[in-house]
Each structure stands twice: as C-alpha cells, then as structure tokens.
Amino acid sequence: MNRAERRQKERQGITAQDLKKFERDIGVAATRFAVEGYTIAVAAVLFDKQGMPKEEARKLLDQVAELFDSIMTDYATLEDWKKVLNEEYDFVLDTDVKKGEK
C-alpha cells in the first residue's frame, strides 16, 4: 500500500497500526490454511492411495506435527532439515514455490 492509500485509510479512521495488524492477521490465516490443506492432503494420500490403517496414519501425522512444531519454534530450521534429507538420505525435496509461476 502506498503513502496516499495509507493517508486515505487514516482519514477513514484506519491507522497504520490497524493496517499492520490486518496484514499480520491475513498472514497468519494464510499460513493456517496452507498447513491445514497440506495436512489434509497428506492424510488423504495415506488413507486413499497408501491404504494406511488409521492408527498408523495418526502416529505418522503426530510425528509430523511434532517435527513441524520444532521448526516453528526454531529448534531446527527448514534449511537444517533440507540438509539432513539431502546428506543422510540422498533425498532432495523441490520446494521452490515460484516454480509454477510465470
């Protein structure tokens, strides 16, 4: 948002602090949506495509959630885990989010 748009919003009673909170809230909502969507997709693949029993799928998803929490709390970074996957398992995960963009 440019300066003129910010001033117009302030005249409407919306402060810069309000806008920052709004942006932060949208970011949180987008992150939650992405995490929930990916978790649902993984669960669906485990059940539908892999035929995994419910107990095993729950255990796996709990382990994923625990690892995700360690990443979110900066105990381990995404880069740390990319390196582990590459060096210890010879697995390179293509996570370039701009790949499909033109």
DOVOMAR-284460 format. One record per atom (N, C-alpha, C, O, CB): atom name; residue number from 1; residue in one letter; z, y, x. Coordinates in steps of 0.02 Angstrom, whole numbers, plus 50000, padded with zeros to 5 digits. Glycine has a CB too. Example, Ala and Ser with C-alpha at 12.3 -4.5 7.8 and 13.67 -1.06 7.14 Angstrom:
- atome | num | residu | w | v | u
- N | 1 | A | 50390 | 49716 | 50660
- CA | 1 | A | 50390 | 49775 | 50615
- C | 1 | A | 50390 | 49835 | 50660
- O | 1 | A | 50423 | 49834 | 50712
- CB | 1 | A | 50452 | 49776 | 50565
- N | 2 | S | 50354 | 49888 | 50642
- CA | 2 | S | 50357 | 49947 | 50684
- C | 2 | S | 50394 | 50002 | 50645
- O | 2 | S | 50402 | 50057 | 50670
- CB | 2 | S | 50286 | 49970 | 50704
// end
This chain:
- atome | num | residu | w | v | u
- N | 1 | M | 50000 | 49942 | 50043
- CA | 1 | M | 50000 | 50000 | 50000
- C | 1 | M | 50000 | 50061 | 50045
- O | 1 | M | 50040 | 50066 | 50092
- CB | 1 | M | 50061 | 50000 | 49951
- N | 2 | N | 49956 | 50108 | 50032
- CA | 2 | N | 49952 | 50168 | 50074
- C | 2 | N | 50003 | 50221 | 50052
- O | 2 | N | 50037 | 50212 | 50001
- CB | 2 | N | 49881 | 50197 | 50072
- N | 3 | R | 50007 | 50275 | 50090
- CA | 3 | R | 50057 | 50326 | 50078
- C | 3 | R | 50049 | 50359 | 50010
- O | 3 | R | 50098 | 50372 | 49975
- CB | 3 | R | 50052 | 50379 | 50133
- N | 4 | A | 49987 | 50373 | 49990
- CA | 4 | A | 49975 | 50405 | 49925
- C | 4 | A | 49999 | 50360 | 49867
- O | 4 | A | 50029 | 50384 | 49819
- CB | 4 | A | 49900 | 50421 | 49916
- N | 5 | E | 49986 | 50296 | 49874
- CA | 5 | E | 50008 | 50249 | 49821
- C | 5 | E | 50084 | 50245 | 49819
- O | 5 | E | 50114 | 50242 | 49765
- CB | 5 | E | 49978 | 50179 | 49833
- N | 6 | R | 50116 | 50246 | 49878
- CA | 6 | R | 50189 | 50245 | 49880
- C | 6 | R | 50219 | 50307 | 49847
- O | 6 | R | 50267 | 50303 | 49809
- CB | 6 | R | 50214 | 50240 | 49952
- N | 7 | R | 50189 | 50366 | 49862
- CA | 7 | R | 50213 | 50428 | 49831
- C | 7 | R | 50205 | 50426 | 49755
- O | 7 | R | 50248 | 50450 | 49718
- CB | 7 | R | 50177 | 50489 | 49860
- N | 8 | Q | 50149 | 50398 | 49732
- CA | 8 | Q | 50137 | 50393 | 49660
- C | 8 | Q | 50190 | 50348 | 49628
- O | 8 | Q | 50216 | 50364 | 49574
- CB | 8 | Q | 50066 | 50366 | 49645
- N | 9 | K | 50206 | 50293 | 49660
- CA | 9 | K | 50257 | 50248 | 49634
- C | 9 | K | 50326 | 50282 | 49634
- O | 9 | K | 50364 | 50273 | 49587
- CB | 9 | K | 50260 | 50183 | 49676
- N | 10 | E | 50341 | 50321 | 49686
- CA | 10 | E | 50404 | 50357 | 49688
- C | 10 | E | 50410 | 50406 | 49631
- O | 10 | E | 50463 | 50414 | 49602
- CB | 10 | E | 50413 | 50393 | 49755
- N | 11 | R | 50354 | 50439 | 49615
- CA | 11 | R | 50355 | 50485 | 49558
- C | 11 | R | 50367 | 50448 | 49492
- O | 11 | R | 50394 | 50477 | 49445
- CB | 11 | R | 50288 | 50523 | 49554
- N | 12 | Q | 50349 | 50385 | 49490
- CA | 12 | Q | 50360 | 50344 | 49430
- C | 12 | Q | 50431 | 50314 | 49430
- O | 12 | Q | 50449 | 50276 | 49386
- CB | 12 | Q | 50308 | 50288 | 49426
- N | 13 | G | 50471 | 50332 | 49481
- CA | 13 | G | 50540 | 50307 | 49485
- C | 13 | G | 50548 | 50244 | 49525
- O | 13 | G | 50601 | 50214 | 49525
- CB | 13 | G | 50565 | 50295 | 49417
- N | 14 | I | 50496 | 50223 | 49560
- CA | 14 | I | 50499 | 50163 | 49602
- C | 14 | I | 50506 | 50186 | 49674
- O | 14 | I | 50463 | 50222 | 49700
- CB | 14 | I | 50436 | 50118 | 49591
- N | 15 | T | 50559 | 50165 | 49707
- CA | 15 | T | 50572 | 50187 | 49776
- C | 15 | T | 50540 | 50140 | 49826
- O | 15 | T | 50518 | 50085 | 49808
- CB | 15 | T | 50647 | 50192 | 49788
- N | 16 | A | 50538 | 50162 | 49888
- CA | 16 | A | 50512 | 50120 | 49942
- C | 16 | A | 50555 | 50057 | 49949
- O | 16 | A | 50529 | 50003 | 49963
- CB | 16 | A | 50511 | 50158 | 50009
- N | 17 | Q | 50619 | 50065 | 49938
- CA | 17 | Q | 50665 | 50007 | 49941
- C | 17 | Q | 50648 | 49957 | 49885
- O | 17 | Q | 50650 | 49897 | 49896
- CB | 17 | Q | 50739 | 50031 | 49935
- N | 18 | D | 50632 | 49983 | 49826
- CA | 18 | D | 50612 | 49939 | 49770
- C | 18 | D | 50549 | 49900 | 49788
- O | 18 | D | 50544 | 49840 | 49775
- CB | 18 | D | 50600 | 49981 | 49706
- N | 19 | L | 50502 | 49935 | 49819
- CA | 19 | L | 50439 | 49902 | 49838
- C | 19 | L | 50450 | 49848 | 49891
- O | 19 | L | 50421 | 49794 | 49887
- CB | 19 | L | 50389 | 49953 | 49865
- N | 20 | K | 50493 | 49862 | 49939
- CA | 20 | K | 50509 | 49812 | 49991
- C | 20 | K | 50542 | 49751 | 49960
- O | 20 | K | 50525 | 49695 | 49979
- CB | 20 | K | 50554 | 49842 | 50045
- N | 21 | K | 50588 | 49762 | 49913
- CA | 21 | K | 50620 | 49706 | 49879
- C | 21 | K | 50569 | 49666 | 49839
- O | 21 | K | 50570 | 49604 | 49840
- CB | 21 | K | 50677 | 49731 | 49833
- N | 22 | F | 50525 | 49701 | 49805
- CA | 22 | F | 50472 | 49668 | 49767
- C | 22 | F | 50428 | 49625 | 49813
- O | 22 | F | 50412 | 49567 | 49796
- CB | 22 | F | 50429 | 49720 | 49730
- N | 23 | E | 50408 | 49653 | 49870
- CA | 23 | E | 50366 | 49616 | 49918
- C | 23 | E | 50404 | 49554 | 49943
- O | 23 | E | 50375 | 49500 | 49948
- CB | 23 | E | 50346 | 49661 | 49977
- N | 24 | R | 50468 | 49563 | 49959
- CA | 24 | R | 50508 | 49507 | 49984
- C | 24 | R | 50515 | 49453 | 49930
- O | 24 | R | 50508 | 49394 | 49944
- CB | 24 | R | 50579 | 49531 | 50006
- N | 25 | D | 50527 | 49474 | 49867
- CA | 25 | D | 50534 | 49426 | 49812
- C | 25 | D | 50469 | 49388 | 49801
- O | 25 | D | 50470 | 49328 | 49787
- CB | 25 | D | 50554 | 49462 | 49748
- N | 26 | I | 50413 | 49422 | 49807
- CA | 26 | I | 50348 | 49388 | 49799
- C | 26 | I | 50338 | 49338 | 49856
- O | 26 | I | 50312 | 49283 | 49845
- CB | 26 | I | 50289 | 49439 | 49798
- N | 27 | G | 50357 | 49356 | 49916
- CA | 27 | G | 50351 | 49310 | 49972
- C | 27 | G | 50394 | 49248 | 49963
- O | 27 | G | 50371 | 49192 | 49976
- CB | 27 | G | 50371 | 49345 | 50037
- N | 28 | V | 50455 | 49257 | 49939
- CA | 28 | V | 50499 | 49200 | 49925
- C | 28 | V | 50470 | 49156 | 49871
- O | 28 | V | 50470 | 49095 | 49878
- CB | 28 | V | 50570 | 49225 | 49905
- N | 29 | A | 50444 | 49187 | 49818
- CA | 29 | A | 50415 | 49148 | 49763
- C | 29 | A | 50354 | 49109 | 49787
- O | 29 | A | 50344 | 49051 | 49768
- CB | 29 | A | 50396 | 49194 | 49704
- N | 30 | A | 50312 | 49140 | 49828
- CA | 30 | A | 50252 | 49106 | 49854
- C | 30 | A | 50272 | 49048 | 49898
- O | 30 | A | 50241 | 48995 | 49896
- CB | 30 | A | 50208 | 49156 | 49893
- N | 31 | T | 50323 | 49058 | 49939
- CA | 31 | T | 50346 | 49004 | 49983
- C | 31 | T | 50374 | 48946 | 49942
- O | 31 | T | 50358 | 48888 | 49956
- CB | 31 | T | 50400 | 49029 | 50031
- N | 32 | R | 50414 | 48961 | 49893
- CA | 32 | R | 50441 | 48908 | 49850
- C | 32 | R | 50386 | 48870 | 49815
- O | 32 | R | 50388 | 48808 | 49810
- CB | 32 | R | 50490 | 48937 | 49798
- N | 33 | F | 50336 | 48907 | 49790
- CA | 33 | F | 50280 | 48874 | 49757
- C | 33 | F | 50243 | 48827 | 49805
- O | 33 | F | 50227 | 48771 | 49787
- CB | 33 | F | 50231 | 48927 | 49729
- N | 34 | A | 50231 | 48850 | 49866
- CA | 34 | A | 50195 | 48810 | 49915
- C | 34 | A | 50235 | 48747 | 49933
- O | 34 | A | 50207 | 48692 | 49937
- CB | 34 | A | 50180 | 48850 | 49977
- N | 35 | V | 50299 | 48755 | 49945
- CA | 35 | V | 50342 | 48698 | 49963
- C | 35 | V | 50345 | 48648 | 49905
- O | 35 | V | 50339 | 48588 | 49915
- CB | 35 | V | 50413 | 48721 | 49983
- N | 36 | E | 50355 | 48674 | 49845
- CA | 36 | E | 50359 | 48629 | 49787
- C | 36 | E | 50293 | 48593 | 49775
- O | 36 | E | 50292 | 48534 | 49761
- CB | 36 | E | 50379 | 48669 | 49724
- N | 37 | G | 50238 | 48630 | 49781
- CA | 37 | G | 50172 | 48599 | 49772
- C | 37 | G | 50158 | 48545 | 49823
- O | 37 | G | 50132 | 48492 | 49807
- CB | 37 | G | 50118 | 48652 | 49776
- N | 38 | Y | 50176 | 48558 | 49886
- CA | 38 | Y | 50164 | 48509 | 49939
- C | 38 | Y | 50209 | 48448 | 49928
- O | 38 | Y | 50188 | 48391 | 49939
- CB | 38 | Y | 50176 | 48539 | 50009
- N | 39 | T | 50271 | 48459 | 49908
- CA | 39 | T | 50317 | 48404 | 49896
- C | 39 | T | 50292 | 48360 | 49838
- O | 39 | T | 50295 | 48299 | 49842
- CB | 39 | T | 50387 | 48430 | 49881
- N | 40 | I | 50268 | 48392 | 49786
- CA | 40 | I | 50241 | 48354 | 49729
- C | 40 | I | 50180 | 48314 | 49751
- O | 40 | I | 50172 | 48256 | 49732
- CB | 40 | I | 50222 | 48401 | 49671
- N | 41 | A | 50136 | 48345 | 49791
- CA | 41 | A | 50076 | 48309 | 49815
- C | 41 | A | 50095 | 48249 | 49857
- O | 41 | A | 50066 | 48195 | 49849
- CB | 41 | A | 50032 | 48357 | 49855
- N | 42 | V | 50144 | 48257 | 49902
- CA | 42 | V | 50166 | 48201 | 49943
- C | 42 | V | 50196 | 48146 | 49899
- O | 42 | V | 50180 | 48087 | 49909
- CB | 42 | V | 50218 | 48224 | 49995
- N | 43 | A | 50239 | 48164 | 49852
- CA | 43 | A | 50269 | 48114 | 49808
- C | 43 | A | 50215 | 48077 | 49768
- O | 43 | A | 50218 | 48016 | 49761
- CB | 43 | A | 50319 | 48146 | 49760
- N | 44 | A | 50166 | 48113 | 49743
- CA | 44 | A | 50113 | 48081 | 49704
- C | 44 | A | 50073 | 48032 | 49747
- O | 44 | A | 50056 | 47978 | 49724
- CB | 44 | A | 50066 | 48135 | 49675
- N | 45 | V | 50059 | 48051 | 49809
- CA | 45 | V | 50022 | 48006 | 49853
- C | 45 | V | 50064 | 47944 | 49869
- O | 45 | V | 50038 | 47888 | 49869
- CB | 45 | V | 50003 | 48042 | 49919
- N | 46 | L | 50129 | 47953 | 49881
- CA | 46 | L | 50172 | 47896 | 49895
- C | 46 | L | 50172 | 47846 | 49838
- O | 46 | L | 50167 | 47786 | 49849
- CB | 46 | L | 50244 | 47919 | 49909
- N | 47 | F | 50177 | 47871 | 49776
- CA | 47 | F | 50178 | 47827 | 49718
- C | 47 | F | 50109 | 47801 | 49701
- O | 47 | F | 50098 | 47741 | 49696
- CB | 47 | F | 50209 | 47863 | 49659
- N | 48 | D | 50062 | 47847 | 49691
- CA | 48 | D | 49997 | 47831 | 49663
- C | 48 | D | 49951 | 47797 | 49713
- O | 48 | D | 49919 | 47746 | 49697
- CB | 48 | D | 49964 | 47893 | 49637
- N | 49 | K | 49948 | 47823 | 49773
- CA | 49 | K | 49900 | 47797 | 49822
- C | 49 | K | 49930 | 47743 | 49867
- O | 49 | K | 49895 | 47696 | 49887
- CB | 49 | K | 49874 | 47854 | 49865
- N | 50 | Q | 49994 | 47750 | 49883
- CA | 50 | Q | 50026 | 47703 | 49929
- C | 50 | Q | 50067 | 47649 | 49894
- O | 50 | Q | 50087 | 47600 | 49925
- CB | 50 | Q | 50069 | 47740 | 49978
- N | 51 | G | 50080 | 47659 | 49830
- CA | 51 | G | 50118 | 47609 | 49792
- C | 51 | G | 50190 | 47602 | 49816
- O | 51 | G | 50220 | 47549 | 49809
- CB | 51 | G | 50084 | 47543 | 49795
- N | 52 | M | 50219 | 47654 | 49843
- CA | 52 | M | 50286 | 47651 | 49871
- C | 52 | M | 50337 | 47647 | 49815
- O | 52 | M | 50333 | 47685 | 49766
- CB | 52 | M | 50300 | 47712 | 49916
- N | 53 | P | 50386 | 47603 | 49821
- CA | 53 | P | 50440 | 47600 | 49771
- C | 53 | P | 50480 | 47665 | 49769
- O | 53 | P | 50485 | 47701 | 49819
- CB | 53 | P | 50486 | 47540 | 49785
- N | 54 | K | 50510 | 47678 | 49711
- CA | 54 | K | 50545 | 47741 | 49701
- C | 54 | K | 50601 | 47752 | 49752
- O | 54 | K | 50609 | 47808 | 49777
- CB | 54 | K | 50575 | 47743 | 49631
- N | 55 | E | 50639 | 47700 | 49768
- CA | 55 | E | 50695 | 47707 | 49815
- C | 55 | E | 50671 | 47726 | 49884
- O | 55 | E | 50701 | 47769 | 49918
- CB | 55 | E | 50736 | 47642 | 49818
- N | 56 | E | 50616 | 47695 | 49906
- CA | 56 | E | 50588 | 47711 | 49972
- C | 56 | E | 50559 | 47782 | 49973
- O | 56 | E | 50568 | 47819 | 50022
- CB | 56 | E | 50534 | 47661 | 49991
- N | 57 | A | 50526 | 47801 | 49920
- CA | 57 | A | 50498 | 47868 | 49916
- C | 57 | A | 50553 | 47920 | 49917
- O | 57 | A | 50546 | 47971 | 49951
- CB | 57 | A | 50455 | 47875 | 49852
- N | 58 | R | 50607 | 47908 | 49880
- CA | 58 | R | 50663 | 47955 | 49879
- C | 58 | R | 50693 | 47962 | 49949
- O | 58 | R | 50708 | 48017 | 49971
- CB | 58 | R | 50717 | 47932 | 49829
- N | 59 | K | 50702 | 47906 | 49983
- CA | 59 | K | 50730 | 47907 | 50051
- C | 59 | K | 50684 | 47947 | 50097
- O | 59 | K | 50708 | 47989 | 50136
- CB | 59 | K | 50739 | 47834 | 50078
- N | 60 | L | 50620 | 47936 | 50093
- CA | 60 | L | 50572 | 47972 | 50136
- C | 60 | L | 50573 | 48046 | 50120
- O | 60 | L | 50574 | 48088 | 50165
- CB | 60 | L | 50501 | 47943 | 50126
- N | 61 | L | 50571 | 48064 | 50056
- CA | 61 | L | 50572 | 48134 | 50036
- C | 61 | L | 50637 | 48169 | 50056
- O | 61 | L | 50637 | 48228 | 50074
- CB | 61 | L | 50561 | 48141 | 49961
- N | 62 | D | 50693 | 48132 | 50054
- CA | 62 | D | 50757 | 48160 | 50076
- C | 62 | D | 50755 | 48174 | 50151
- O | 62 | D | 50780 | 48225 | 50175
- CB | 62 | D | 50815 | 48113 | 50060
- N | 63 | Q | 50724 | 48128 | 50189
- CA | 63 | Q | 50718 | 48138 | 50262
- C | 63 | Q | 50673 | 48198 | 50277
- O | 63 | Q | 50687 | 48237 | 50322
- CB | 63 | Q | 50690 | 48075 | 50295
- N | 64 | V | 50620 | 48205 | 50239
- CA | 64 | V | 50575 | 48263 | 50247
- C | 64 | V | 50613 | 48327 | 50232
- O | 64 | V | 50607 | 48376 | 50269
- CB | 64 | V | 50513 | 48257 | 50202
- N | 65 | A | 50651 | 48328 | 50178
- CA | 65 | A | 50690 | 48387 | 50159
- C | 65 | A | 50741 | 48405 | 50213
- O | 65 | A | 50751 | 48464 | 50228
- CB | 65 | A | 50726 | 48376 | 50091
- N | 66 | E | 50773 | 48355 | 50242
- CA | 66 | E | 50821 | 48367 | 50295
- C | 66 | E | 50787 | 48398 | 50357
- O | 66 | E | 50813 | 48445 | 50387
- CB | 66 | E | 50857 | 48301 | 50315
- N | 67 | L | 50729 | 48371 | 50375
- CA | 67 | L | 50692 | 48398 | 50431
- C | 67 | L | 50668 | 48469 | 50416
- O | 67 | L | 50670 | 48513 | 50459
- CB | 67 | L | 50633 | 48353 | 50449
- N | 68 | F | 50645 | 48479 | 50355
- CA | 68 | F | 50622 | 48546 | 50334
- C | 68 | F | 50679 | 48596 | 50339
- O | 68 | F | 50669 | 48653 | 50362
- CB | 68 | F | 50595 | 48544 | 50263
- N | 69 | D | 50739 | 48576 | 50318
- CA | 69 | D | 50798 | 48620 | 50323
- C | 69 | D | 50812 | 48638 | 50396
- O | 69 | D | 50829 | 48695 | 50410
- CB | 69 | D | 50859 | 48586 | 50292
- N | 70 | S | 50804 | 48590 | 50441
- CA | 70 | S | 50816 | 48605 | 50512
- C | 70 | S | 50765 | 48655 | 50539
- O | 70 | S | 50780 | 48695 | 50583
- CB | 70 | S | 50815 | 48541 | 50554
- N | 71 | I | 50705 | 48652 | 50513
- CA | 71 | I | 50653 | 48700 | 50533
- C | 71 | I | 50669 | 48769 | 50503
- O | 71 | I | 50662 | 48820 | 50537
- CB | 71 | I | 50583 | 48676 | 50511
- N | 72 | M | 50689 | 48770 | 50441
- CA | 72 | M | 50704 | 48834 | 50407
- C | 72 | M | 50765 | 48869 | 50437
- O | 72 | M | 50770 | 48930 | 50434
- CB | 72 | M | 50715 | 48822 | 50333
- N | 73 | T | 50811 | 48831 | 50465
- CA | 73 | T | 50871 | 48861 | 50495
- C | 73 | T | 50862 | 48872 | 50570
- O | 73 | T | 50910 | 48886 | 50606
- CB | 73 | T | 50932 | 48817 | 50482
- N | 74 | D | 50801 | 48864 | 50594
- CA | 74 | D | 50784 | 48875 | 50665
- C | 74 | D | 50817 | 48826 | 50713
- O | 74 | D | 50822 | 48840 | 50772
- CB | 74 | D | 50802 | 48945 | 50684
- N | 75 | Y | 50841 | 48770 | 50687
- CA | 75 | Y | 50867 | 48718 | 50731
- C | 75 | Y | 50810 | 48690 | 50774
- O | 75 | Y | 50819 | 48676 | 50833
- CB | 75 | Y | 50902 | 48661 | 50691
- N | 76 | A | 50753 | 48683 | 50742
- CA | 76 | A | 50691 | 48662 | 50777
- C | 76 | A | 50634 | 48702 | 50746
- O | 76 | A | 50635 | 48715 | 50685
- CB | 76 | A | 50679 | 48584 | 50771
- N | 77 | T | 50586 | 48722 | 50786
- CA | 77 | T | 50531 | 48762 | 50760
- C | 77 | T | 50472 | 48718 | 50742
- O | 77 | T | 50468 | 48659 | 50761
- CB | 77 | T | 50510 | 48815 | 50811
- N | 78 | L | 50425 | 48747 | 50706
- CA | 78 | L | 50363 | 48711 | 50691
- C | 78 | L | 50327 | 48693 | 50756
- O | 78 | L | 50301 | 48638 | 50763
- CB | 78 | L | 50317 | 48754 | 50646
- N | 79 | E | 50327 | 48740 | 50803
- CA | 79 | E | 50294 | 48726 | 50867
- C | 79 | E | 50328 | 48669 | 50904
- O | 79 | E | 50294 | 48628 | 50935
- CB | 79 | E | 50295 | 48789 | 50912
- N | 80 | D | 50395 | 48665 | 50900
- CA | 80 | D | 50431 | 48608 | 50930
- C | 80 | D | 50405 | 48542 | 50901
- O | 80 | D | 50391 | 48495 | 50938
- CB | 80 | D | 50507 | 48614 | 50918
- N | 81 | W | 50400 | 48540 | 50835
- CA | 81 | W | 50379 | 48477 | 50803
- C | 81 | W | 50305 | 48461 | 50814
- O | 81 | W | 50286 | 48403 | 50820
- CB | 81 | W | 50393 | 48480 | 50728
- N | 82 | K | 50263 | 48512 | 50818
- CA | 82 | K | 50193 | 48500 | 50836
- C | 82 | K | 50188 | 48468 | 50905
- O | 82 | K | 50149 | 48422 | 50916
- CB | 82 | K | 50152 | 48566 | 50834
- N | 83 | K | 50229 | 48494 | 50950
- CA | 83 | K | 50230 | 48468 | 51019
- C | 83 | K | 50255 | 48395 | 51020
- O | 83 | K | 50226 | 48353 | 51054
- CB | 83 | K | 50274 | 48512 | 51064
- N | 84 | V | 50308 | 48381 | 50983
- CA | 84 | V | 50335 | 48313 | 50979
- C | 84 | V | 50281 | 48265 | 50951
- O | 84 | V | 50269 | 48212 | 50979
- CB | 84 | V | 50398 | 48311 | 50934
- N | 85 | L | 50250 | 48285 | 50896
- CA | 85 | L | 50199 | 48242 | 50866
- C | 85 | L | 50141 | 48230 | 50914
- O | 85 | L | 50116 | 48174 | 50918
- CB | 85 | L | 50173 | 48274 | 50801
- N | 86 | N | 50122 | 48281 | 50950
- CA | 86 | N | 50066 | 48275 | 50996
- C | 86 | N | 50085 | 48233 | 51057
- O | 86 | N | 50049 | 48186 | 51074
- CB | 86 | N | 50043 | 48344 | 51019
- N | 87 | E | 50141 | 48249 | 51089
- CA | 87 | E | 50159 | 48216 | 51152
- C | 87 | E | 50187 | 48146 | 51142
- O | 87 | E | 50172 | 48101 | 51182
- CB | 87 | E | 50208 | 48258 | 51188
- N | 88 | E | 50228 | 48136 | 51091
- CA | 88 | E | 50261 | 48071 | 51083
- C | 88 | E | 50221 | 48022 | 51041
- O | 88 | E | 50228 | 47962 | 51047
- CB | 88 | E | 50328 | 48081 | 51053
- N | 89 | Y | 50178 | 48048 | 50996
- CA | 89 | Y | 50142 | 48005 | 50950
- C | 89 | Y | 50067 | 48013 | 50954
- O | 89 | Y | 50030 | 47981 | 50917
- CB | 89 | Y | 50165 | 48018 | 50880
- N | 90 | D | 50044 | 48055 | 51000
- CA | 90 | D | 49972 | 48068 | 51008
- C | 90 | D | 49940 | 48086 | 50940
- O | 90 | D | 49887 | 48061 | 50923
- CB | 90 | D | 49937 | 48007 | 51039
- N | 91 | F | 49975 | 48129 | 50903
- CA | 91 | F | 49953 | 48149 | 50836
- C | 91 | F | 49948 | 48224 | 50834
- O | 91 | F | 49997 | 48260 | 50844
- CB | 91 | F | 50002 | 48122 | 50782
- N | 92 | V | 49888 | 48248 | 50819
- CA | 92 | V | 49877 | 48320 | 50814
- C | 92 | V | 49865 | 48336 | 50740
- O | 92 | V | 49819 | 48310 | 50709
- CB | 92 | V | 49817 | 48344 | 50858
- N | 93 | L | 49908 | 48377 | 50713
- CA | 93 | L | 49904 | 48397 | 50643
- C | 93 | L | 49867 | 48463 | 50639
- O | 93 | L | 49890 | 48512 | 50667
- CB | 93 | L | 49974 | 48401 | 50610
- N | 94 | D | 49811 | 48464 | 50604
- CA | 94 | D | 49772 | 48525 | 50596
- C | 94 | D | 49803 | 48566 | 50540
- O | 94 | D | 49794 | 48550 | 50481
- CB | 94 | D | 49697 | 48510 | 50581
- N | 95 | T | 49838 | 48619 | 50559
- CA | 95 | T | 49872 | 48660 | 50509
- C | 95 | T | 49843 | 48731 | 50508
- O | 95 | T | 49878 | 48777 | 50486
- CB | 95 | T | 49947 | 48663 | 50524
- N | 96 | D | 49782 | 48739 | 50530
- CA | 96 | D | 49751 | 48805 | 50531
- C | 96 | D | 49736 | 48827 | 50459
- O | 96 | D | 49688 | 48804 | 50429
- CB | 96 | D | 49687 | 48806 | 50574
- N | 97 | V | 49779 | 48871 | 50432
- CA | 97 | V | 49771 | 48892 | 50363
- C | 97 | V | 49708 | 48935 | 50352
- O | 97 | V | 49686 | 48943 | 50295
- CB | 97 | V | 49832 | 48931 | 50340
- N | 98 | K | 49680 | 48961 | 50405
- CA | 98 | K | 49620 | 49003 | 50398
- C | 98 | K | 49556 | 48961 | 50401
- O | 98 | K | 49501 | 48988 | 50393
- CB | 98 | K | 49619 | 49057 | 50453
- N | 99 | K | 49564 | 48898 | 50413
- CA | 99 | K | 49506 | 48853 | 50422
- C | 99 | K | 49455 | 48858 | 50365
- O | 99 | K | 49395 | 48861 | 50378
- CB | 99 | K | 49529 | 48781 | 50429
- N | 100 | G | 49479 | 48858 | 50303
- CA | 100 | G | 49433 | 48859 | 50246
- C | 100 | G | 49410 | 48929 | 50225
- O | 100 | G | 49367 | 48936 | 50182
- CB | 100 | G | 49467 | 48826 | 50187
- N | 101 | E | 49439 | 48980 | 50256
- CA | 101 | E | 49420 | 49048 | 50238
- C | 101 | E | 49354 | 49067 | 50271
- O | 101 | E | 49338 | 49042 | 50325
- CB | 101 | E | 49475 | 49098 | 50257
- N | 102 | K | 49318 | 49112 | 50239
- CA | 102 | K | 49255 | 49135 | 50268
- C | 102 | K | 49260 | 49207 | 50286
- O | 102 | K | 49212 | 49236 | 50312
- CB | 102 | K | 49196 | 49125 | 50220
// end
